[in-house]
Amino acid sequence: MTRLALLLALLPAPALAEGPLIGTWCHPEHGGMLFVEAETLGLGEHQVCDYADKPGEATMLETYVDCVEWRILDGDPVAVGDSAHKLFLERLEGGLILFRLDDEDWIEMENCDF
């Protein structure tokens, strides 16, 4: 199993009734990925976050997330750090989402569900 597949396996399966923010979102220029799931948020390949408030059916979400960074060491996933962030998500027209973490710049991402 590849490292990415192993880390993605840590994310729970998507809920059956998915809201407008739920999905896999990609940065159109550098390929960074955001995995918005009903119960957890995946930031790139290594961070899995728990929401203070879940996205549900909302088209906009402002909440806090507690994140754990995972790495593969000797073939096993190991938590190597944790952090808390303020998360902003907003669904836009045309299959796009606006994403912001803490006070960083807003990032427009496109849906790239596999």
C-alpha positions in Angstrom: 0.0 0.0 0.0 1.4 3.4 -0.9 1.9 6.0 1.8 -0.8 8.2 0.4 -3.3 5.3 0.3 -2.5 4.4 3.9 -3.0 8.0 5.1 -6.2 8.3 3.1 -7.4 5.1 4.7 -7.3 6.9 8.0 -10.1 9.1 6.9 -13.6 7.7 7.5 -15.8 6.9 4.5 -18.0 9.8 3.2 -21.5 10.0 4.6 -24.3 8.8 2.4 -26.0 12.2 2.4 -23.3 14.6 1.4 -23.6 18.4 1.8 -22.3 21.0 -0.7 -18.9 21.4 1.0 -18.2 17.7 1.1 -15.7 16.5 -1.5 -12.1 16.4 -2.6 -10.8 19.9 -3.6 -7.6 20.6 -5.5 -5.5 23.7 -5.9 -5.5 24.3 -9.7 -1.9 25.5 -9.8 0.2 23.4 -7.4 -2.1 20.4 -6.8 -2.5 20.8 -3.1 -5.5 18.8 -1.8 -8.2 19.4 0.7 -10.5 16.4 1.8 -13.7 17.7 3.3 -15.6 14.8 4.8 -18.7 14.8 7.0 -16.7 13.9 10.2 -13.1 14.9 9.5 -11.0 17.2 7.3 -7.9 16.1 5.5 -5.2 18.8 4.8 -2.9 17.5 2.1 -1.5 14.0 2.6 -0.5 14.2 6.2 -3.0 16.1 8.4 -6.3 14.8 9.6 -8.5 17.3 11.5 -11.7 17.1 13.7 -14.2 19.9 13.4 -15.7 21.8 16.3 -18.8 22.2 14.0 -19.4 19.8 11.2 -20.2 21.0 7.6 -23.6 19.2 7.3 -25.7 20.8 4.6 -24.1 24.3 4.9 -22.7 26.2 1.9 -20.4 28.1 4.3 -18.5 27.0 7.3 -16.5 28.9 9.9 -15.2 26.7 12.7 -12.2 25.5 14.6 -10.3 22.3 13.7 -7.9 20.2 15.8 -5.4 18.5 13.6 -2.9 15.7 13.9 0.0 15.3 11.5 0.8 11.7 10.4 3.9 10.3 8.9 4.9 6.8 7.9 7.7 5.5 10.1 9.0 1.9 9.6 5.8 1.2 7.6 3.4 2.3 10.3 1.4 5.6 10.6 2.7 7.6 13.5 1.3 10.9 14.9 4.2 13.4 14.9 2.4 16.6 15.8 -0.9 18.4 16.5 -2.2 21.9 15.9 -5.5 23.9 16.2 -6.7 26.2 13.4 -9.6 28.5 12.4 -11.2 27.1 9.2 -13.3 29.0 6.7 -15.0 27.2 3.7 -17.5 28.6 1.2 -19.0 26.8 -1.7 -19.0 28.8 -5.0 -20.6 28.4 -8.3 -19.0 26.2 -11.0 -17.7 23.5 -8.7 -15.4 25.7 -6.7 -14.7 26.3 -3.0 -13.0 29.1 -1.1 -10.7 27.9 1.6 -8.8 29.7 4.4 -6.9 28.5 7.4 -6.3 31.0 10.2 -5.2 34.3 8.7 -3.7 33.0 5.5 -4.8 34.1 2.1 -8.0 32.8 0.6 -7.5 29.9 -1.8 -9.9 29.0 -4.6 -10.0 25.3 -5.1 -11.8 23.1 -7.7 -13.6 19.9 -7.1 -11.4 16.9 -8.0 -13.4 14.0 -6.6 -11.9 10.7 -7.9 
